[in-house]
Structure formats: C-alpha cells, structure tokens
Amino acid sequence: MSRDQYQRRPAINPKNPAPPVTQILRGRHAGHLGVVTPGTSGSSRRHLGIVTPGKLSTSSSVGIGLLSVLLATLNVMPNELPAHLRELAQFQQGMLTRGQARQGGLTKDIIRSRVRQGRWQRVHAGVYAVFSGEPGRAAVLWAAVLRAGPGAMLSYHTAAELAELTDTPGTPIHVTIPDSRRVASVPGFVIHVSGRAYQARHPALTPARTRVEETVLDLTQLATTAEAAYGWMTRALGRRLTTQGRLRDAMALRHRLRWRRDLAEALAADWAGVHSGLEHRYLRDVERPHGLPPGTRQALARCAGRNEYRDVLYEEYGVAVELDGRAAHPGDLRWRDIRRDNSAAAAGIVTLRYGWIDVSRRPCWVAAQVAQVLARRGYSGFRPCAPGCPVAMIR
C-alpha cells in the first residue's frame, strides 16, 4: 500500500468503529473492506469468497465465526488505524515506532502480522513504515530521528541538507543526541553526542534538527583548515540562511570552538557581504595588502528589470570585480554573466572577472590589474605588498 493511498482512505467513524457485518464489503483493493448489502454484485461476492447476500446467518456457528473474523479484521486493517495514530503517521511521513503503535492500541501480534503480510515495513529496530513501497527521503529522515529516540535531532551534513546549505542529499545520516543518552551503533548513521543538544535544536521545524547557526558551527569543526571552516560560514551568509549577528551569538555560547579567531574575524563588521571563500581570499590577499580602496560587497544593481548583485564594486571609480569559483561555467550562466557585464558597461562600469586560480595563485597579478584600472580612473592609494610585487610597476 503506497503512502498516498494510505493518506486518502477514509477513517472509520470513531462513534461506530465496528459496523454490522452486512455493512462490510471488500473494496477494489485486495484486503480492504467496505459494505455488503442485498444486491451486491457477483464480483464483490467473489472478493469475499465466502458470503453471498442473504446467506449469512449469525445464528449458525459459521456465521458467528465469520462475523468475528470480519470484525477483528476491520479493527486491525492498515488503512483503518485509529484516528490519532493515522494523524501521527501522516505527520511523520508514514513512520511509526513500536511504542507509538502499542500506545495507540495495536498489539504485538497485529504489528507482526502487518509486517509479515507486507502491509508495513520494518525500517529500523522498532521503527515501521505503515505503507509498502520505497520510502522517500523525508520518510527516511523521520525514521532516523525515531530510531535514535528521545531528544534526537538531525545534524551536521544532514541538517545542512534540510537547510539547503548543501545541494544534494548525503550519506551517512548524521544524528545528534543529548549526552544523557546512548544509542547503539546503527548502520548508515553517524551518532553525535552533545551536552548542548537542547540548546542547538530548532524549536519548530520537523523532523527535529539543529538550528542553521548550530549546523554551520558544527560543520566548521569538521573542517581541516580555517579556510574550509570559513567557507561554511560564507555559504550560509551568501544563501541568506542566517546573519553575522546570529552566528556571533551562536559562537558565544560555545566554550570550545576550533578556528574561533579566524571565524570571529570573518564575522567582523567590515567583512559584511563577503559571501564565498573566493571573496574572502580576494579581500584578504588582493584588496587589503595592496592598498586597494574598500569595495562594496554584493552591491545591488538593476539589469533588465531584475535585481542582481556585483561581488565587489568600487563605485567611486566605476570598477566592478566579479569572482567565480566554479570550475566549469554552464552556458546559461555564462550568458547571464555576459548580460550583466554589458549592463555594467552601459552604466559606465568596467568589469574585471577572476576565477579561483587567479585569486589563490596570482593575487599580486590580480591586484596589479585592478590597480591599473583604478589608477586610470583617479585612484592612487595602491601599494606593493612586498619587494617584487607587480603593483610597484603601476604608475
């Protein structure tokens, strides 16, 4: 039974959970019961396989036995869960724990029977999908939280996936639990234990997950370099998932934080608008050490009636710098950049465009080019960063 079918099927009237057997009829799907009345079609009689209208007598032992079987079946059907269990399963993307099912009135035998018949699936120990078919990603993540138990929440790369901090689903699934609990190893899971689990948990989103700021800081702690750690922060800021102030507040709550000095520098007020690791390198290795004027980061511009953003704009001098860290440049994005450059040219702005290799391996060469264009437009405050720096050649 698919989850969609499960969600569409009507519930039993709670005021009349066991209607008379003459109101019971197997529907068009095998295993589902409906209504039998005099005049029921032969196909419905074939579905029931035992009874024809007018031939069921509750005075006979056969009739009484059939009545008991049908009523018992009605009360344990997968599409006839008690209303509160049905709502809970829908909320949890079709997932229930054994404890939830038992508290909802289902016995161990009923649960075992549904799994054996293929109506339910055992996803993890004590966690069941109340539908047949492949669980979707949302259902898989719900099952992970339910398997990890009370206080568990999705975290690290999995929480980043849900926050759209990353673009593709990842494996394994990362789950954080409070330090007051322990969970046995689960294949496909990475279990993290935190003394700040309740502080880190998002107060509203489901399935339970860490707040965006906590997710970002968790990921910085897995980074092998300060630059990689900074990359998580700039990605979250660039995608407008959080703010510098919120990240600073989250950092202040952590007594131990690797890369704290580097991350604090990245959240300084004059770094506002730096939204990628490449922009960070440009500011650190090109603009500041070579005395270039402070540029405006993510400067808003209008192009063909749409808002666009220039990575760095030296507005007083009519110069823009665009930074592209992609190894490949898809055709539609290339034409978008061309249109943006043309729009800037029409407004009297010269655009210089650099990639990762330019900024990371030849920062002085990039600075010299930018300085040369700025010099032609009246700027003279540039300086070489060291002996032999090509900026010294600019006049």
C-alpha positions in Angstrom: 0.0 0.0 0.0 1.5 3.3 -1.0 1.6 6.2 1.3 -0.6 8.3 -0.9 -3.3 5.5 -0.8 -2.9 5.3 2.9 -3.5 9.1 3.3 -6.5 9.2 1.0 -8.5 6.4 2.6 -11.4 7.5 4.9 -11.2 6.7 8.6 -13.7 4.6 10.5 -16.3 6.6 12.3 -15.0 6.6 15.8 -18.6 6.5 17.1 -19.2 3.3 15.2 -15.9 1.5 14.9 -17.4 -1.9 14.2 -20.4 -1.6 11.9 -22.7 -4.7 11.3 -21.2 -7.3 9.1 -23.9 -6.6 6.5 -22.2 -3.2 6.0 -18.8 -4.7 5.3 -17.6 -5.0 1.7 -14.2 -5.6 0.3 -13.2 -2.7 -1.9 -11.4 -2.7 -5.2 -8.0 -3.3 -3.5 -7.4 -6.8 -2.1 -7.6 -6.8 1.7 -9.8 -3.7 2.1 -13.3 -4.0 3.5 -16.4 -2.0 2.6 -20.2 -2.6 2.5 -22.3 -5.7 1.6 -26.0 -5.2 1.0 -28.6 -7.3 -0.8 -27.9 -6.9 -4.5 -24.1 -6.9 -4.1 -22.5 -7.7 -7.5 -21.1 -11.1 -8.2 -17.6 -9.6 -8.4 -17.9 -8.4 -4.8 -19.1 -11.9 -3.8 -16.0 -13.3 -5.4 -13.9 -10.9 -3.4 -15.4 -12.1 -0.2 -15.2 -15.6 -1.4 -17.5 -16.9 1.4 -20.6 -15.0 1.7 -23.5 -14.1 -0.7 -26.2 -11.6 0.3 -28.9 -13.2 2.3 -26.9 -16.3 3.2 -25.1 -15.0 6.2 -26.8 -16.1 9.5 -25.4 -15.1 12.8 -27.3 -18.0 14.3 -25.0 -20.5 12.8 -21.5 -21.3 14.1 -20.1 -20.5 10.6 -21.9 -17.1 10.6 -20.7 -16.3 14.1 -17.2 -17.3 13.2 -17.2 -15.3 10.0 -18.6 -12.3 11.8 -15.8 -12.5 14.4 -13.1 -12.7 11.7 -14.5 -9.8 9.7 -14.9 -7.6 12.7 -11.5 -8.4 14.0 -10.0 -7.8 10.6 -11.8 -4.4 10.4 -10.2 -3.3 13.6 -6.6 -4.2 12.6 -6.5 -3.1 8.9 -3.6 -0.9 8.0 -5.8 1.7 6.4 -8.1 1.7 9.4 -5.7 2.9 12.1 -7.2 4.7 15.0 -7.6 8.4 14.1 -4.8 9.6 16.4 -2.4 7.0 15.0 -3.3 7.8 11.5 -2.7 11.5 12.1 0.6 10.8 13.8 1.8 8.6 10.9 0.8 11.2 8.3 2.8 13.8 10.3 5.8 11.5 10.5 5.7 10.8 6.7 4.2 7.3 7.3 6.6 6.3 10.1 5.6 4.9 13.5 7.6 3.4 16.3 6.6 0.2 18.0 5.9 2.2 21.2 3.6 4.6 19.4 1.7 1.8 17.8 1.3 0.0 21.1 0.2 3.1 22.9 -2.3 3.6 20.0 -3.9 0.3 20.8 -2.2 -2.1 18.4 -0.9 -5.4 19.8 2.4 -7.0 19.1 0.6 -9.7 17.1 -1.1 -7.1 14.9 2.2 -5.3 14.2 3.9 -8.6 13.4 1.1 -9.6 11.1 1.2 -6.4 9.1 4.9 -6.7 8.6 4.6 -10.4 7.6 1.9 -9.6 5.1 3.9 -6.7 3.5 1.4 -4.0 4.6 4.1 -2.5 6.9 7.9 -2.4 6.6 10.4 -2.6 9.3 12.8 0.2 8.6 14.9 0.1 11.8 14.6 -1.8 15.0 11.3 -0.6 16.5 10.5 1.7 13.6 8.0 0.8 10.8 6.7 2.4 7.6 2.9 1.9 7.6 2.9 1.6 3.8 4.5 -0.6 1.1 6.9 0.8 -1.5 10.1 2.7 -1.3 10.2 5.4 1.5 11.0 8.9 0.2 13.9 11.0 1.6 11.6 12.8 4.1 10.4 9.4 5.4 14.0 8.1 5.7 15.0 11.1 7.8 12.0 10.8 10.0 12.8 7.1 10.6 16.3 8.1 11.6 15.1 10.5 14.2 12.6 8.0 15.6 15.3 5.3 15.7 17.7 7.5 17.7 15.0 8.1 20.3 14.0 10.9 22.7 15.9 14.2 22.2 17.4 13.1 18.9 17.8 15.5 16.0 19.3 15.6 12.5 22.6 17.5 12.5 25.8 18.2 10.6 25.6 17.4 6.9 22.0 16.1 7.1 20.7 19.2 8.8 22.7 21.2 6.2 20.8 19.3 3.5 17.4 20.3 5.1 18.5 23.9 5.4 19.6 24.0 1.8 23.1 24.7 2.9 24.2 21.9 0.6 22.6 21.0 -2.7 22.5 17.2 -2.7 21.4 14.5 -0.1 24.3 13.0 1.7 25.1 9.7 3.4 25.5 8.7 6.1 22.7 10.3 8.1 24.0 12.5 11.0 22.0 12.5 14.2 22.8 14.3 17.5 21.5 13.0 20.8 21.8 14.5 24.4 24.8 13.4 26.4 22.4 11.9 28.9 21.6 9.1 26.5 23.5 6.5 24.5 22.4 4.8 21.3 23.8 1.6 19.9 25.5 1.8 16.5 23.1 1.9 13.6 24.3 1.1 10.0 24.2 4.2 7.9 24.2 6.6 10.9 26.8 8.8 12.5 25.7 9.4 16.1 27.0 12.6 17.7 26.6 13.2 21.5 26.2 16.8 22.7 25.9 18.5 26.1 24.1 21.4 24.3 21.6 19.3 22.3 18.5 21.1 23.7 20.0 24.5 23.0 21.0 23.5 19.5 17.7 22.1 18.5 15.4 24.1 16.3 12.3 24.9 18.3 9.7 24.3 15.5 11.0 22.5 12.4 10.3 18.8 11.9 11.8 16.3 11.7 13.9 17.6 14.6 17.1 19.2 13.5 19.8 21.7 14.7 19.3 25.4 14.1 21.1 26.7 11.0 23.7 28.6 13.1 24.5 25.4 15.1 24.7 23.4 11.9 27.2 25.8 10.4 29.4 25.8 13.5 29.2 22.0 13.7 30.5 21.8 10.2 33.3 24.2 10.8 34.6 21.9 13.5 34.9 19.1 10.9 37.0 21.4 8.6 40.7 20.6 8.2 41.6 24.2 7.5 40.5 27.6 8.7 39.6 28.5 5.1 37.4 25.4 4.8 35.7 26.4 8.1 35.2 29.9 6.8 33.7 28.5 3.6 30.7 27.1 5.6 30.0 30.5 7.1 30.2 32.4 3.9 28.0 29.8 2.2 25.3 30.2 4.9 25.5 34.0 4.6 25.6 34.0 0.8 22.5 31.9 0.7 20.9 34.3 3.2 20.2 31.4 5.6 21.4 33.4 8.6 23.2 36.6 9.6 26.5 37.6 11.0 24.9 38.6 14.3 23.2 35.2 14.8 26.4 33.4 14.0 28.3 35.6 16.5 25.7 34.8 19.2 25.9 31.1 18.5 29.7 31.2 18.7 29.5 33.0 22.1 27.5 30.0 23.5 30.3 27.6 22.8 33.1 27.4 25.3 35.3 25.3 22.9 35.4 26.3 19.3 38.2 25.4 16.9 39.2 28.3 14.5 37.5 30.8 16.8 39.8 33.7 15.9 39.5 33.2 12.2 35.8 32.8 12.3 35.4 35.9 14.6 37.4 37.9 12.0 35.2 36.7 9.3 32.2 38.0 11.2 33.6 41.4 11.8 31.5 44.3 10.6 33.9 45.3 7.7 33.6 41.7 6.3 29.9 42.1 5.8 28.8 41.0 2.4 31.7 38.5 1.8 29.7 35.5 0.7 32.1 33.0 -0.6 35.6 31.6 0.1 36.8 33.2 -3.1 35.5 36.6 -2.0 37.3 36.1 1.4 40.6 35.4 -0.4 40.1 38.4 -2.6 39.6 40.7 0.4 42.4 39.1 2.4 45.1 38.5 -0.3 44.3 41.1 -3.0 42.4 44.2 -1.7 43.8 44.8 1.7 47.6 44.0 1.3 47.8 46.1 -1.9 46.0 49.2 -0.6 43.0 49.0 -2.9 40.0 51.1 -1.8 37.4 49.3 0.3 34.8 47.8 -2.1 31.1 47.4 -1.6 30.3 43.7 -1.3 27.2 42.2 -3.1 26.3 45.7 -4.5 22.7 45.8 -5.7 22.2 46.6 -9.4 19.2 46.5 -11.7 19.5 44.7 -15.0 16.6 44.2 -17.4 14.1 45.0 -14.6 15.7 42.4 -12.2 17.9 42.7 -9.1 21.4 41.5 -9.5 24.5 41.7 -7.2 28.0 42.6 -8.1 30.6 40.8 -6.0 32.8 43.8 -5.4 32.0 47.4 -6.6 34.4 50.3 -6.4 31.5 52.7 -7.1 33.5 56.0 -6.9 35.8 54.8 -9.7 33.3 52.9 -11.8 35.0 49.5 -11.5 33.4 46.1 -10.6 35.2 42.8 -9.8 33.3 39.6 -10.3 34.6 36.4 -8.7 33.7 32.9 -10.0 34.8 29.8 -8.1 33.2 27.3 -10.5 35.5 25.0 -12.4 33.0 24.9 -15.3 30.8 27.6 -16.5 27.4 26.3 -17.8 26.2 28.0 -20.9 23.1 29.7 -19.4 25.2 31.2 -16.6 27.8 32.4 -19.0 25.3 34.3 -21.0 23.8 35.7 -17.8 27.3 37.0 -16.8 27.7 38.5 -20.3 24.4 40.3 -20.0 25.4 41.6 -16.6 28.8 42.8 -17.8 27.1 44.5 -20.8 24.7 46.2 -18.4 27.5 47.4 -16.3 29.4 48.8 -19.3 26.3 50.7 -20.4 26.3 52.3 -16.9 30.0 53.2 -17.4 31.3 50.5 -15.1 34.4 48.4 -16.1 34.1 44.8 -15.1 37.1 42.6 -14.2 36.4 38.9 -13.8 38.6 36.4 -12.0 38.4 32.7 -11.0 39.7 30.7 -8.2 43.2 30.0 -9.7 43.7 33.7 -10.4 43.0 34.8 -6.8 44.5 31.9 -5.0 47.8 31.5 -7.0 48.4 35.0 -8.5 46.9 37.5 -6.1 49.6 40.2 -6.8 48.9 39.9 -10.5 45.2 40.4 -9.9 45.9 43.3 -7.6 48.1 44.9 -10.3 45.4 44.7 -12.9 42.7 46.1 -10.7 45.1 48.9 -9.5 45.9 49.8 -13.1 42.2 50.2 -14.0 41.6 52.2 -10.8 44.6 54.4 -11.5 43.2 55.4 -14.9 40.1 56.5 -13.0 41.9 58.6 -10.4 42.9 56.3 -7.6 46.5 56.4 -6.4 46.5 54.7 -2.9 47.7 51.3 -4.0 51.0 49.8 -2.8 53.0 46.7 -3.3 52.7 44.0 -0.7 56.3 43.0 -0.8 59.5 43.6 -2.8 59.0 42.3 -6.3 55.2 42.7 -6.2 54.0 43.8 -9.7 51.8 46.5 -8.1 55.0 48.5 -7.7 55.1 48.9 -11.5 51.8 50.7 -11.7 52.0 54.4 -12.3 
